[in-house]
Amino acid sequence: MTQWRVATRRILVEKDVKQRGIVSDVLTNWESVKYFTAEHRELTRYKESILSYQDTEAKWQISYQLLFLIQTFLLSFGLMAGSLIIAFRALRGEADAAQFIVFTQYFMQLSGPLDRLGWLYRQLSQNATDAEKMFALLAQKTEVNDHPDAKDLVVTDGIIEFDNVNFSYDGEVQALKGVSFKIGKGQSMALVGESGSGKSTILRLLYRFYDITSGRILIDGQDISKVTQLSLRRAIGIVPQDSVLWNDTIGANISYGKEGATDEEVITAATAARLHDRILSFPEEYATIVGERGVRLSGGEKQRVSLARMFLKSPAILVLDEATSALDTETEREIQKALAELAKGRSSLSIAHRLSTIINSDQIVVMKDGSVIENGTYKELLELDGAFASM
């Protein structure tokens, strides 16, 4: 019975996770649901999930109550059997009323704790089953760990070097193959190439979200695998391609770039990101709630919040992943000027497809299938008349 109940509870937990996932997916992707008039389809899918969950829950509740009835029956049977034995002995003159009273009192004092222990066992069994996924997650080993003798990264010139870097996500397909390049002090480098060429992988490895298979990644001559992850990521500021916001005020989302930032610093960063005037047009201004994942803001506004975060952080190294892809031409031009000011004296690495954002880069690296196939300035690559010139 216990094994069956545990197995049923596991199935119940899986179905609960599934139906909650459906709700989350539909609410997150509500626009896609409406684009494809899939409201009825999603309603049916959710209804089927709920009915399946309720069916399993009904079976589990029946087993729960059955176990409770068995426990109650055993206790009642014990009381009845003991009472009958004393009554039979009393008829034979071997017992009296006092013995019956003593028996019932002792039994009642014992049955209460036993009943409580039975309830406690059922609850512990249920909670342990419910927490199995959490325990499994906590048991997972961290793939990227600080070296035992790791020291804090000290950024002086911001020189970034990839030295014959090889990397694979799954241990089979190579995402990067012998990638080498160097970004000098205060220089800017742009990564270009078709989708899946390894550009975003380079950014992830620079942040050390993964450890490389072989080679070295250096910042000012310091191997990033030998420095603390905290100091490494504090030294780098990024504007990601997908700007993820918290369901909080727009001011709080900007201040996420720097813990303890003052209101004046937030306003300065928003102004640099060409967002301040737009925020003032909101009824609640900086106290405006942006909604889950920033649903109340446009794509360009969310991207400017990410830019404001980086302006606020003012990092030693800048990383831009399609940082202005959601902006109109005029706003992009203004942001590029602000980024140029921020980048003075700082090394920067960017991914971009618009020529206007990479034409002034000190170095352009062309990627294909995880390898560097061309490297040079904008003019040099055009004169080479190779892959970059044909883009």
N, C-alpha and C positions, 0 to 999 in steps of 0.2 A: 504493500500500500504506500509506504513512504517513498520508495523509489519511483513509483508511478506518479505520485503527487509532485515530486521534484522535477521529473521529466515534463509533466504537464505545465508546471510553473515556468520552466525554461521556454517552452513554446509560447506561453502567454506573454512573457517578457519580449520575445522576438516580435510577436504580433503588435504589441504596444509600441515598440520602437518603429515598426513599419507604418502604423497609422499616424503616428506623430510626424514621421518623415514626410508622408504625403501632405499633411497640413502645411508643414514648413516649405516644401517645394512649391505648392500652389500659391501660397502667400508671397513667396519670394519672386516667383515667375508669373505673377498675375497678368502681366501685359501679354506674355506669350499665350496664356490661356485664352485671353480675349481675341488676340490676333487670329487664332485658329478656331474660334468659336467652340472651344473644348470644355465649356462649363459643365455640360451634361456628362461628358466623358469622365471628367475629374470627379464629379459628384458620385457617379456610379462606382468609380474606383475606390473612393473614400467609403462609400456605403458598404461595399463588399468587404473592405478591410475591417470596418467596425463590426459587421455581422460575424465575421470570422473570429474577431477578438472576443465578442460576447459569447459565441458558442464555446470557445475554449475556457473562458472565464466561468461559464455556467458549470462545465464539467469539473473545474477545479473547486468551485464553491460547494458542489455536491460532495466531492471527496472530503472537503474540509468539514462539512457538517456531519458526514458519515463518521469521520474519525472522532468528532466530538461526541456523537451518539454512542459509539463503541466505548469511549472512555467513561461516559456517564453510566452506561449499562453495567460496565464492570464494577464501578463503585457501588451502584445500587444493588447489584447481585451480591457483592460482598456483604453489604449491610443486611440484606434479606437472608442470606445463608447463615450468617452469624446469629441473627435473631432467631431463626428456626432451630438452630442447634441448641441455643440456650433454652428456648421454649420446650424442646424435646427433653432436655435434661431436667427442666423444672417439673415436667409431668412425672418424671421418674424420681423426683425428690432429690436430685443431685445438684440443683442450682436454685437460687431465689431471685427476687426482684432486684436486689442490690447488684448482683452480678450483671443483670441485663442493663441496668442504668450505667454501670461502669463501662461495659462494652460499647454501648451507643455513644457515650461521651468521648471515649478514646477514639472510636472510629470517626466521629465527626471532626475531632481535632486533627486526625490524620488525613481525612479525605480532602479537606480544604487545601492544604499545601500540595497534595498530589494533583488535584485539579488545576492548581496554579502552575505547577511544573509542566503539566500536559499542555496548557495554553502557551507557556513560555517556549516550550520545544517547538510548537507549531509556528510561532512567530519568528524564532531564530532560524528555523528551516526556510521559511518564506523569505526573510530578509537576506539570508546568505545567498539564496538563489538569485534574488533580484540584484545583488551587488556583484555577481560573478563577472560581468562585463567590466565593471570598474576595477575589480581586483586584477583582471587580466591586463587592463590598460596600465595599471600601476606597476605590474610585473615586467612590462616591456623595458628593455635596456635602452638607454639613450645612445643613438648612433654617433653623435658628435659630442665629445667630451674634452674638457680642458686638459692639457698636459699636466702631469703632477708638478712640474717646475715652471708652469706658465707664468709669465710676467705681463704686466699691463703694456699695451701698445703705446709707444711714444711716437707721435707724428711730428716731424720737423719740416720736411720738404714735401711730403705727400707723394713720393715716387712709388708708382705701382708697377710691379713686374710679374708677368706670367712666364714661367720658365719650363717649357716642354711639358705642359699640363695635359694629362690624360684623365678621363673620367667616364664612368658608366653608372647609370641609375640602377640597373638590374644585374650588373655583373656580366652581361653578355653583349648587348649592343653599346658600342662606344658613342657617347654623346659629344665628347671632345677628344681630338687626336693630335697630340703634340703641339698644342697651342702655345705660342710664344709672342709676347709683345711687351713694350715698356712705355709707360706714361711718365714723362719727365716732370720736374717741379713746375707747378703752375700751368701745365699743359692740359689740353682737352683732346679726348679721343672719342671717335664715334664708331659704333659697331653697326655694320649693315650686312644684309644678306636675306635670303628667302626664309620663310617660316620653317622652323625645325633645324636651322643651321647651327644652333648652339649659342645664340646671343644671350638669351635669358639665362641659360645655364651658367654663363660666365659671371653674370651678376649674382646669382645664387651662391656660387663658389666664393666670390669675393666677400660675401657676407658670412661665409662658412656655414651655410645651412646643410652642406654635405662636405665630407672629406674627400679630397681628390684621390684617384687611384695611384698616380705617380706624378713626379714633377714637383714644382714649388710655386707658391704664390707669396710674393714679398711686398711689404710696404715699408719703405725706407730701410730696406735690407733686413727686415724682421720677418721671419717665416710666420704666417698667420696661424699655422697649426701649433706654434709654440707660445702664442700670446692668449690672454683670456678673451673669451667670446664677448664678454660685456664691454671691455675696452675697445675691441675691434668695431663693434656695432655702434658704439657711441661716437666713434671717429668718422663714421660714414652717414651721410644723409641721402635719402632716396625719395624720388617721386615716382611711385609705381604706375604701371599702365592702368590698372584697375584700382581706383581710389575707394578704399573701404572706410566708411565712417561709422561712428557709434550713434546709437539712438539717444543723443544728448543735444545740448545747445551747440550752435555753430562756433561760439567762442570756445567752448570746452574741447571741441574737435580740433580747433587750431592749436590750442595750448597743449594738446597731446604731444606736440613736437618737442616740448621742453617742460619738464616737471617744475612746478612752482613759478611759471611765467606770470608776469604782471599784466594787468589790463593794457597798459601802455605798450608793452612788448607785443602783445597779441594784435593790437591795432596797427602797429608798425609793420608787422609781418603781413597782415591782411592788405595793407596799403601797397606793399611791395608786390604782392600777388595780384594786384588790380581787383581786389575783392571788397575793399572797405566801403566804397560807395554803394555797391550792390547790397551789402549787409544793412546799411543805414536805410535802405528802401523797404526792408522788412518791418512789419508792425512791432515786433519784439527786438529788432536789431540783433545784437550779439547774443541775446537770450533766446533766439528762435530755435525751436527743436527741429532737427533735420530729418527725423524719422529713422526707421530701421534701415541700415545700410545707406543712409542719405537719400531716401526715396523722394523727399520733398525738394531736392535740389536737382538742377539740370546736370548733364554730364560735364559741361564746362565749369560749372560752379564747384562740383565735387573735385575736379582736377585742380582748381585754384586753391581749394582748402588744403590739398596735399602739398601744393607749392608753398602755401603760407606756413605749413608745418616745417618745411625744410628751411625757409627763410628764418623762422624762429629758432630752429636748432643751430643754424649757422655752423655746419660741420666742417671738418678739415678736408674731407673728400666728398665730392658731389657725384651722385649716380642718378641718371635720368632715363627712365624707361618710357619712351613715347610720352614725355612729360607735357607736351602741348598738343597732343593729337585731337583732343576734344574742344579746342579753342578756335574761334574764328581768326581770320588772317590778321586783323587789326590788333586784337587782344594778344595774339601770339607774338606779334612784333614788339609790343610793349613788354610782355613777359620776357622775351629774349634779351631785351636791354637790361631788365632787372637781374636776370640770371647772369649776364655778362659782368655786371657789377659785383654780384656775389661770388663769382668764380675767380675774380682777380686774386692771384697768388695761391689759388687752390687747384688741385688736380681734379679733373672731371671725366667721367665715363658715361657715355650716353648711347641709347638705342633710338634710332629715328629713321623714318622713311621719307620725310619731306626734305628735299635738297636745301631748303632755306634754313633748316636747323643744323645742318652738318657742313655747309659750305665753308664756314670759317674755322672748322676744327683743325687743330694742329696736326692731327693724324687720323686717318680713316682706315679701319681694318675691315676687310671684306671676308665674310664667313661663308662656307659651303660644306654641308655634311660634317660639321664638327671640326673643320680645319680652316686655318687661315690661308686664303689663296691669293690675296693681294693686300698690300700695306703701303700707305703713303699719304701725301697731301691730296686735296681735291684736284689740284692742277696736275700733279704727277700721275694720278690714277686715270684722268681723262687722256693724258698723253700716252699712257700705256695701252689704251684702247682695248682693255680686257673686259672682265666680268662687270666691273663697276661702271665702265663707260656704256655698257649695254643695258643698264638698269633703267 
